[in-house]
Amino acid sequence: MKKKSNSKLFRLAALLAILTLLSGCMASIPVRQDGEQTLPPVATQYPAPLGDATDGLVQSVLLSLPNARTGRLEYLQERLLVSHNRHPAEYAIRRLFTYSGTTQTAPLCWETILSLNPGSAIEISGGTATVNLGPSALSISDQERYLVSRAIANTLAQWGDIHYVNVLINNRQPGLDTAATMPVGSLSRMSDGDIASLWDAVSRKPASAGSPYTAMATLYYPVSAGRGIVAAPGLVSSQDHSLTGFVKALLEALSGQPEGLPIPVRVPDLLTMLAQEPVITEAAGATGRVIQLHFHENLNEALISAGIPRSVMMASLTYTLTTFVPLTSGLTVTIGQEPIMAVVPAGLYEGAGEEILFENGLMQRAQFNHFLLNYCTLYFANAQGSLSASLRPIPYYQAYNPRYLLGQLMLGPLNTDSTGGLAPVLPEGLKDADLLGLTRQQDMALVNISGKLRELSKDMNAQEELLMVYAMVNTLTQQGTVRRVLLYLDGQQEGAVVHTLDLSGAFLRNEGIIQ
């Protein structure tokens, strides 16, 4: 009996010693008192994923649709099957277009079938979504197109990572009026659903050539050390109501240091480098307008000085101008005496080294799709012993892919990140092949990692283990639909990750560890 009693006392003393050691190791980490770091151990309900899930998830979304009696935009809740590694925006918009109506809620268009342009996805970059509709949207009236655009903007604004929306038709901005002389601009969520009154207000704006015009636009800036472009909203003001005035206003807004962009960039003063006024012509076959830009030769030197590759600057100009200037199908650019007929991108995440040819010198939006980036939030260790958030530009279509995000975490801090002076949190040597499977169940992300993680992390202390786990958890829960993370090592939820953190718990997002 005495021997058993001594054994119990020994185990208790050992446990107290471990807890004391851990509290000393983690003393520098600010942990919120009102939240849990991990849930208590629970019986595993789900098997460890092998490979990445292909099955969708059912999510509740809000669709902005007109009231059948009043015409005001209202919200209708629907449950949709969405992919676990893509933004739900695309699924919501497709359902918005196929909704057939009830006695209470009308469809967007009674006689026209709306759709996304073939081969197009919804582009989300820098808090702005761009929706590219198919040609059928050209057959509806100006007022109907405005209703559709506002319904799309209201629907997409339900997600916190989308603040502004652009609506294109067949890669062109349709404009507010039949003559396509008045830009729609980037739309935000309506404060109320009175779409009829709002249309009356915007359609009566003065359209005389001498009247000024101000609107919210989406500007696409070169970022990530010249590896691509990212969207940022900005007010543009034209001194006169003309297509040429809009072009010059956009060039002025794009020049210099933008406000609110997390990673500094400086575009040369494009207006002063214009060798002549922009020329806007109608393309052959009524396919749209062409903007002709002629710059002085010193633009080449200015781009080199700013660290902006020519290909990225062309992507920036093409995306910015075609998104705002009505009915613009593309642009031509001449620098000095050299018309730009092709570019060879270098340093892109995908498509680097592949020459892009411009037929007749015409640069079109779809040719620069590989250049568009979006920010993802990653977490790395700081000098204070906690985590710091850092923004990293990545291909926009990868921003909601958990495998890609964890792969970026494996790379450690980069010089293209928004926050410098941080340290890696995952052990060196961990590769994509060590991610054995990822899937979603309800609001949980299930991540199966090779046991190599434990082997490579065996020299970590308790604090480093804590930072490693919550860097992964906080990165994955940055997407609002994921609240909890289940971690598996070689398909098992047994023991500790390394030393102390219990694998059998469901890990919650930990804001307290972020400084």
C-alpha positions as CSV (number, residue, x, y, z in Angstrom):
1,M,0.0,0.0,0.0
2,K,2.8,2.3,0.9
3,K,4.5,1.6,-2.4
4,K,1.4,2.5,-4.4
5,S,1.0,5.7,-2.4
6,N,4.5,6.7,-3.1
7,S,4.0,6.0,-6.8
8,K,0.9,8.3,-6.9
9,L,2.8,11.0,-5.1
10,F,5.7,10.7,-7.6
11,R,3.3,11.0,-10.6
12,L,1.6,14.0,-9.0
13,A,4.9,15.7,-8.3
14,A,6.1,15.1,-11.9
15,L,2.9,16.5,-13.3
16,L,3.2,19.7,-11.2
17,A,6.8,20.0,-12.3
18,I,5.8,19.8,-16.0
19,L,3.1,22.3,-15.5
20,T,5.5,24.7,-13.8
21,L,8.0,24.3,-16.6
22,L,5.4,25.0,-19.3
23,S,4.1,28.1,-17.5
24,G,7.6,29.4,-17.4
25,C,8.3,28.6,-21.1
26,M,5.0,30.3,-22.2
27,A,5.2,33.3,-19.9
28,S,6.1,35.7,-22.7
29,I,3.1,34.6,-24.9
30,P,0.0,36.8,-24.4
31,V,-2.8,34.3,-24.2
32,R,-6.4,35.6,-23.8
33,Q,-8.0,34.5,-20.5
34,D,-11.5,34.3,-22.0
35,G,-10.7,31.7,-24.6
36,E,-9.4,28.2,-24.9
37,Q,-6.3,27.2,-26.8
38,T,-7.6,23.7,-27.5
39,L,-10.8,21.9,-26.6
40,P,-10.7,19.0,-24.2
41,P,-9.9,15.6,-25.8
42,V,-12.8,14.1,-27.6
43,A,-13.5,10.8,-29.3
44,T,-12.5,11.2,-32.9
45,Q,-15.6,11.2,-35.1
46,Y,-13.9,11.4,-38.4
47,P,-11.2,9.2,-39.9
48,A,-7.9,10.8,-40.9
49,P,-8.1,12.1,-44.5
50,L,-5.9,10.4,-47.1
51,G,-5.6,12.7,-50.1
52,D,-7.6,15.9,-50.5
53,A,-11.4,16.0,-50.3
54,T,-13.3,16.2,-53.5
55,D,-16.8,16.2,-51.9
56,G,-18.5,19.6,-51.3
57,L,-19.8,21.1,-48.1
58,V,-23.3,22.4,-47.5
59,Q,-23.3,26.1,-46.5
60,S,-26.0,28.7,-45.9
61,V,-25.6,31.8,-48.1
62,L,-27.7,34.9,-48.7
63,L,-28.9,35.8,-52.2
64,S,-29.9,39.3,-53.0
65,L,-33.1,39.2,-55.1
66,P,-35.9,41.6,-55.9
67,N,-39.2,41.4,-54.0
68,A,-41.9,40.2,-56.4
69,R,-44.3,43.0,-55.4
70,T,-42.1,46.0,-54.7
71,G,-38.9,45.3,-56.7
72,R,-36.7,46.2,-53.7
73,L,-33.7,44.0,-53.2
74,E,-34.1,41.6,-50.3
75,Y,-32.1,38.7,-49.0
76,L,-33.1,35.1,-49.4
77,Q,-31.3,32.4,-47.5
78,E,-30.3,29.2,-49.4
79,R,-28.2,26.2,-48.6
80,L,-25.6,25.4,-51.3
81,L,-23.1,22.7,-51.9
82,V,-19.6,24.3,-52.2
83,S,-16.1,23.1,-52.6
84,H,-13.9,23.0,-49.5
85,N,-11.0,24.7,-51.2
86,R,-12.7,27.5,-53.2
87,H,-14.5,30.7,-52.2
88,P,-18.3,30.2,-51.9
89,A,-18.8,33.4,-54.0
90,E,-18.9,31.6,-57.3
91,Y,-21.5,29.0,-56.1
92,A,-23.7,31.8,-54.7
93,I,-23.6,33.8,-58.0
94,R,-24.4,30.7,-60.1
95,R,-27.4,30.0,-57.8
96,L,-28.4,33.7,-58.1
97,F,-28.6,33.3,-61.9
98,T,-30.6,30.1,-61.8
99,Y,-33.2,31.2,-59.2
100,S,-36.6,30.9,-60.9
101,G,-38.6,33.0,-58.4
102,T,-41.7,32.5,-56.1
103,T,-44.8,34.6,-55.3
104,Q,-42.6,36.5,-52.8
105,T,-39.2,36.7,-54.6
106,A,-38.6,37.4,-58.3
107,P,-35.7,36.2,-60.4
108,L,-33.1,38.7,-61.5
109,C,-34.3,38.5,-65.1
110,W,-37.6,37.0,-66.3
111,E,-36.6,36.3,-69.9
112,T,-32.8,36.2,-70.1
113,I,-30.6,33.3,-68.8
114,L,-27.6,34.9,-67.1
115,S,-24.3,33.0,-66.7
116,L,-20.7,33.5,-66.0
117,N,-18.6,34.0,-69.1
118,P,-17.3,30.6,-70.3
119,G,-13.9,29.8,-68.8
120,S,-14.2,32.6,-66.2
121,A,-14.0,32.4,-62.5
122,I,-14.8,35.2,-60.1
123,E,-11.6,37.1,-59.5
124,I,-11.0,38.1,-55.9
125,S,-8.1,40.3,-55.2
126,G,-7.4,42.9,-52.5
127,G,-10.9,42.9,-51.2
128,T,-12.5,43.4,-54.6
129,A,-14.4,40.8,-56.6
130,T,-14.8,40.9,-60.4
131,V,-17.6,39.0,-62.0
132,N,-17.5,38.4,-65.7
133,L,-20.9,37.7,-67.2
134,G,-21.6,35.9,-70.5
135,P,-22.7,37.8,-73.6
136,S,-26.4,37.1,-72.9
137,A,-26.3,40.0,-70.4
138,L,-25.9,42.4,-73.3
139,S,-29.5,41.7,-74.3
140,I,-31.1,43.2,-71.2
141,S,-31.8,46.9,-70.6
142,D,-29.5,49.4,-68.9
143,Q,-31.7,49.4,-65.8
144,E,-31.9,45.6,-65.7
145,R,-28.1,45.4,-65.9
146,Y,-27.8,47.9,-63.1
147,L,-30.2,45.8,-61.0
148,V,-28.2,42.6,-61.7
149,S,-24.9,44.4,-60.8
150,R,-26.3,45.6,-57.5
151,A,-27.7,42.2,-56.7
152,I,-24.4,40.6,-57.4
153,A,-22.6,43.2,-55.2
154,N,-25.0,42.8,-52.3
155,T,-24.7,39.0,-52.5
156,L,-20.9,39.0,-52.5
157,A,-20.6,41.6,-49.7
158,Q,-21.8,39.1,-47.1
159,W,-18.2,37.8,-47.0
160,G,-15.8,39.9,-45.0
161,D,-13.1,39.6,-47.6
162,I,-15.1,41.3,-50.4
163,H,-15.8,45.0,-50.1
164,Y,-16.2,46.1,-53.7
165,V,-17.5,44.4,-56.8
166,N,-17.0,45.0,-60.6
167,V,-19.3,43.4,-63.1
168,L,-18.1,42.9,-66.6
169,I,-19.8,41.4,-69.7
170,N,-17.6,39.3,-72.0
171,N,-14.5,40.9,-70.4
172,R,-15.8,44.5,-70.9
173,Q,-17.3,47.1,-68.7
174,P,-20.8,47.8,-70.1
175,G,-21.3,51.2,-68.6
176,L,-24.4,52.7,-67.2
177,D,-25.9,54.1,-70.4
178,T,-26.7,52.7,-73.8
179,A,-23.9,54.7,-75.5
180,A,-21.4,53.3,-72.9
181,T,-20.0,56.7,-71.9
182,M,-20.7,56.6,-68.2
183,P,-18.6,54.1,-66.0
184,V,-20.4,52.0,-63.4
185,G,-17.4,52.0,-61.1
186,S,-16.7,49.6,-58.3
187,L,-19.9,48.8,-56.3
188,S,-20.3,48.3,-52.6
189,R,-23.2,46.9,-50.7
190,M,-26.4,49.1,-50.8
191,S,-27.5,50.4,-47.5
192,D,-31.2,49.6,-48.4
193,G,-32.9,47.8,-51.2
194,D,-34.5,50.7,-53.0
195,I,-32.9,49.9,-56.4
196,A,-35.5,52.0,-58.3
197,S,-34.6,55.2,-56.5
198,L,-30.9,54.5,-56.8
199,W,-31.2,53.9,-60.5
200,D,-33.0,57.2,-61.0
201,A,-30.2,59.0,-59.1
202,V,-27.3,57.5,-61.1
203,S,-28.9,57.6,-64.5
204,R,-29.6,61.3,-64.2
205,K,-26.0,62.2,-63.5
206,P,-24.8,65.0,-65.9
207,A,-23.2,63.6,-69.0
208,S,-22.0,66.8,-70.7
209,A,-18.4,66.8,-71.8
210,G,-17.4,69.6,-69.5
211,S,-18.9,68.2,-66.3
212,P,-16.5,66.5,-63.7
213,Y,-17.0,62.9,-62.8
214,T,-15.9,61.0,-59.6
215,A,-16.3,57.3,-59.0
216,M,-14.8,54.4,-57.1
217,A,-12.5,52.4,-59.3
218,T,-10.3,49.3,-58.9
219,L,-6.6,50.0,-59.5
220,Y,-4.3,47.1,-60.1
221,Y,-0.8,47.7,-58.7
222,P,2.5,45.8,-59.4
223,V,3.5,44.0,-56.2
224,S,5.5,41.0,-54.9
225,A,8.8,42.2,-56.3
226,G,7.3,42.3,-59.8
227,R,5.7,38.9,-59.7
228,G,2.1,40.2,-60.4
229,I,-0.6,42.7,-59.7
230,V,-3.1,43.1,-56.9
231,A,-6.3,45.2,-56.7
232,A,-6.9,48.2,-54.5
233,P,-9.9,50.5,-54.5
234,G,-9.5,54.2,-55.1
235,L,-11.5,57.3,-56.0
236,V,-10.8,58.6,-59.4
237,S,-11.8,62.1,-60.5
238,S,-11.9,63.3,-64.1
239,Q,-12.1,67.0,-64.8
240,D,-14.4,66.4,-67.7
241,H,-16.9,63.7,-68.6
242,S,-15.0,62.0,-71.5
243,L,-13.4,58.7,-72.2
244,T,-10.0,60.3,-72.5
245,G,-10.6,62.1,-69.2
246,F,-11.3,58.8,-67.5
247,V,-8.1,57.2,-68.9
248,K,-6.0,60.1,-67.7
249,A,-7.7,60.0,-64.3
250,L,-6.9,56.3,-63.9
251,L,-3.2,56.8,-64.9
252,E,-2.9,59.6,-62.4
253,A,-4.5,57.5,-59.6
254,L,-2.3,54.5,-60.5
255,S,0.9,56.6,-60.2
256,G,2.8,57.0,-57.0
257,Q,2.3,55.3,-53.6
258,P,-1.3,54.0,-53.1
259,E,-3.0,54.3,-49.7
260,G,-3.8,51.2,-47.8
261,L,-1.7,48.8,-49.8
262,P,0.1,46.6,-47.2
263,I,3.2,46.2,-49.3
264,P,4.9,49.4,-50.5
265,V,5.0,50.0,-54.2
266,R,5.7,53.1,-56.3
267,V,4.5,53.3,-59.9
268,P,6.2,55.9,-62.1
269,D,4.3,59.1,-62.9
270,L,2.5,57.8,-65.9
271,L,0.8,61.1,-66.8
272,T,4.0,63.0,-67.2
273,M,5.5,60.2,-69.3
274,L,2.7,60.3,-71.9
275,A,4.2,61.5,-75.2
276,Q,0.7,62.4,-76.4
277,E,-2.9,62.4,-75.4
278,P,-4.6,58.9,-75.1
279,V,-6.5,58.0,-78.3
280,I,-9.7,55.9,-78.1
281,T,-11.0,54.2,-81.2
282,E,-13.7,51.7,-82.0
283,A,-12.4,48.2,-82.7
284,A,-13.2,46.5,-86.0
285,G,-16.4,44.5,-85.9
286,A,-17.8,46.5,-83.1
287,T,-16.0,44.3,-80.6
288,G,-15.3,47.2,-78.3
289,R,-13.0,50.2,-77.8
290,V,-9.2,50.3,-78.0
291,I,-7.2,52.7,-75.9
292,Q,-3.9,53.8,-77.5
293,L,-1.2,54.9,-75.1
294,H,2.1,56.4,-76.3
295,F,4.8,56.9,-73.6
296,H,8.2,58.6,-73.8
297,E,11.2,56.3,-73.9
298,N,12.2,57.2,-70.4
299,L,9.3,55.0,-69.1
300,N,11.7,52.0,-69.6
301,E,14.3,53.5,-67.3
302,A,11.6,54.5,-64.7
303,L,10.2,50.9,-64.6
304,I,13.7,49.5,-64.1
305,S,14.4,51.9,-61.3
306,A,11.1,51.0,-59.6
307,G,11.8,47.3,-60.0
308,I,8.7,46.8,-62.1
309,P,9.0,44.4,-65.1
310,R,7.5,45.6,-68.3
311,S,5.1,42.6,-68.5
312,V,3.7,43.4,-65.0
313,M,3.2,47.1,-65.9
314,M,1.3,46.1,-69.0
315,A,-0.9,43.8,-66.9
316,S,-1.5,46.6,-64.5
317,L,-2.5,49.0,-67.2
318,T,-4.7,46.5,-69.0
319,Y,-6.6,45.3,-65.9
320,T,-7.1,48.9,-64.6
321,L,-8.4,50.4,-67.8
322,T,-10.6,47.6,-69.0
323,T,-12.3,47.3,-65.6
324,F,-13.4,50.9,-65.5
325,V,-13.5,52.5,-69.0
326,P,-16.8,51.4,-70.7
327,L,-16.7,49.0,-73.6
328,T,-12.9,48.7,-73.7
329,S,-11.8,45.5,-75.3
330,G,-8.1,46.2,-74.9
331,L,-5.2,48.7,-75.4
332,T,-2.1,49.2,-77.4
333,V,1.1,50.6,-75.8
334,T,4.1,52.3,-77.5
335,I,7.2,53.3,-75.5
336,G,9.4,55.7,-77.5
337,Q,9.3,54.3,-81.0
338,E,8.7,50.7,-79.9
339,P,5.1,49.3,-80.1
340,I,4.8,46.6,-77.5
341,M,3.9,43.4,-79.5
342,A,4.9,40.8,-77.0
343,V,6.2,40.3,-73.4
344,V,8.1,37.5,-71.8
345,P,7.1,37.4,-68.1
346,A,9.8,36.5,-65.5
347,G,9.3,35.6,-61.9
348,L,5.5,34.8,-62.1
349,Y,4.2,32.2,-59.8
350,E,2.8,30.4,-62.8
351,G,3.5,30.9,-66.5
352,A,6.9,32.5,-66.2
353,G,9.0,32.4,-69.4
354,E,6.0,31.9,-71.6
355,E,5.9,34.6,-74.3
356,I,2.6,36.5,-74.6
357,L,1.9,37.7,-78.1
358,F,-0.4,40.6,-78.8
359,E,-2.1,40.3,-82.2
360,N,-1.8,43.7,-83.9
361,G,-0.4,45.0,-80.6
362,L,-3.8,44.6,-78.8
363,M,-3.4,43.7,-75.1
364,Q,-6.5,42.0,-73.7
365,R,-7.5,41.3,-70.1
366,A,-7.7,37.5,-70.4
367,Q,-4.1,37.4,-71.5
368,F,-2.9,38.6,-68.1
369,N,-4.9,36.3,-65.9
370,H,-1.7,34.6,-64.5
371,F,-0.6,38.0,-63.2
372,L,-3.5,38.6,-60.8
373,L,-2.7,38.0,-57.1
374,N,-4.5,38.1,-53.8
375,Y,-3.3,38.3,-50.2
376,C,-3.2,35.4,-47.9
377,T,-2.5,35.8,-44.1
378,L,0.2,33.7,-42.7
379,Y,1.6,33.5,-39.1
380,F,5.3,33.4,-38.2
381,A,7.2,33.8,-35.0
382,N,8.3,37.3,-33.8
383,A,11.0,38.4,-31.4
384,Q,8.6,38.6,-28.5
385,G,8.0,34.9,-28.6
386,S,4.5,35.0,-30.1
387,L,3.0,35.1,-33.6
388,S,2.7,37.9,-36.0
389,A,0.4,38.0,-39.0
390,S,2.0,38.7,-42.4
391,L,0.3,39.2,-45.7
392,R,1.7,37.5,-48.8
393,P,0.6,38.0,-52.4
394,I,-0.2,34.6,-54.1
395,P,-2.2,33.6,-57.2
396,Y,-5.7,34.7,-56.5
397,Y,-7.2,31.3,-57.2
398,Q,-5.0,29.7,-54.5
399,A,-6.0,32.0,-51.7
400,Y,-8.6,29.6,-50.3
401,N,-6.7,26.3,-50.9
402,P,-5.6,24.9,-47.5
403,R,-2.9,22.8,-49.0
404,Y,-1.4,25.8,-50.8
405,L,-1.6,27.9,-47.7
406,L,0.2,25.3,-45.5
407,G,2.8,25.0,-48.3
408,Q,3.4,28.8,-48.1
409,L,3.8,28.4,-44.3
410,M,6.4,25.7,-45.0
411,L,8.4,28.2,-47.1
412,G,8.9,30.5,-44.1
413,P,9.0,34.3,-44.3
414,L,9.8,35.8,-47.7
415,N,11.0,39.3,-48.7
416,T,7.7,39.8,-50.5
417,D,5.7,39.6,-47.2
418,S,4.1,42.6,-45.6
419,T,5.9,42.1,-42.2
420,G,9.7,41.7,-41.9
421,G,11.9,40.4,-39.2
422,L,9.9,37.2,-38.6
423,A,11.1,33.6,-38.1
424,P,9.8,30.2,-39.5
425,V,7.5,28.2,-37.3
426,L,7.5,24.9,-39.2
427,P,10.6,22.7,-39.1
428,E,13.0,22.8,-42.0
429,G,12.6,19.7,-44.3
430,L,8.8,19.5,-44.1
431,K,7.4,19.2,-47.7
432,D,4.1,19.2,-49.5
433,A,4.3,15.4,-49.7
434,D,4.1,15.3,-45.9
435,L,0.6,16.6,-46.1
436,L,-1.1,13.2,-46.4
437,G,-4.6,14.6,-46.7
438,L,-6.9,17.6,-46.1
439,T,-10.6,17.8,-45.9
440,R,-13.5,19.7,-44.3
441,Q,-16.3,18.5,-42.0
442,Q,-18.8,21.1,-41.1
443,D,-16.7,24.0,-39.6
444,M,-13.6,21.8,-39.0
445,A,-10.5,21.4,-41.2
446,L,-9.0,17.9,-40.9
447,V,-5.3,17.9,-41.6
448,N,-3.3,14.6,-41.8
449,I,0.5,15.2,-41.6
450,S,3.3,12.7,-41.9
451,G,4.9,11.6,-38.6
452,K,8.0,13.3,-40.0
453,L,6.6,16.5,-38.4
454,R,7.2,15.0,-34.9
455,E,10.6,13.7,-35.9
456,L,11.8,17.1,-37.3
457,S,10.3,19.0,-34.3
458,K,11.8,16.8,-31.6
459,D,14.3,19.5,-30.5
460,M,11.6,22.2,-30.1
461,N,10.7,23.5,-26.7
462,A,7.1,23.8,-25.5
463,Q,6.9,27.4,-26.7
464,E,8.1,26.6,-30.2
465,E,5.6,23.7,-30.3
466,L,2.8,26.0,-29.3
467,L,3.8,28.5,-32.0
468,M,4.1,25.8,-34.7
469,V,0.6,24.4,-34.0
470,Y,-1.2,27.7,-33.8
471,A,0.5,29.1,-36.8
472,M,-1.2,26.3,-38.8
473,V,-4.5,26.6,-36.9
474,N,-4.7,30.4,-37.2
475,T,-3.7,30.3,-40.9
476,L,-6.4,27.8,-41.7
477,T,-9.1,29.6,-39.6
478,Q,-8.3,32.9,-41.3
479,Q,-11.1,31.8,-43.7
480,G,-14.3,32.5,-41.9
481,T,-16.0,29.2,-42.6
482,V,-13.3,27.2,-40.7
483,R,-13.5,27.5,-36.8
484,R,-11.7,24.4,-35.7
485,V,-8.8,22.2,-36.8
486,L,-8.2,18.5,-36.2
487,L,-4.6,17.4,-36.6
488,Y,-3.5,13.9,-37.3
489,L,0.0,12.5,-37.4
490,D,0.3,9.5,-39.7
491,G,-3.5,9.1,-39.5
492,Q,-3.5,9.0,-35.7
493,Q,-4.8,11.5,-33.0
494,E,-2.8,10.0,-30.1
495,G,-0.3,11.5,-27.8
496,A,1.2,15.0,-28.1
497,V,2.1,16.8,-31.3
498,V,5.7,16.9,-30.0
499,H,5.9,17.2,-26.2
500,T,2.8,18.8,-24.6
501,L,-0.1,19.7,-26.9
502,D,-2.7,17.0,-27.0
503,L,-3.5,15.8,-30.5
504,S,-6.9,14.4,-29.6
505,G,-8.3,17.9,-29.1
506,A,-10.0,20.1,-31.7
507,F,-7.9,23.2,-31.9
508,L,-9.6,26.6,-31.9
509,R,-8.3,29.8,-33.4
510,N,-6.1,31.5,-30.8
511,E,-6.1,35.3,-31.1
512,G,-4.3,35.7,-27.8
513,I,-1.0,34.3,-29.2
514,I,-1.0,37.0,-32.0
515,Q,1.0,40.1,-31.3
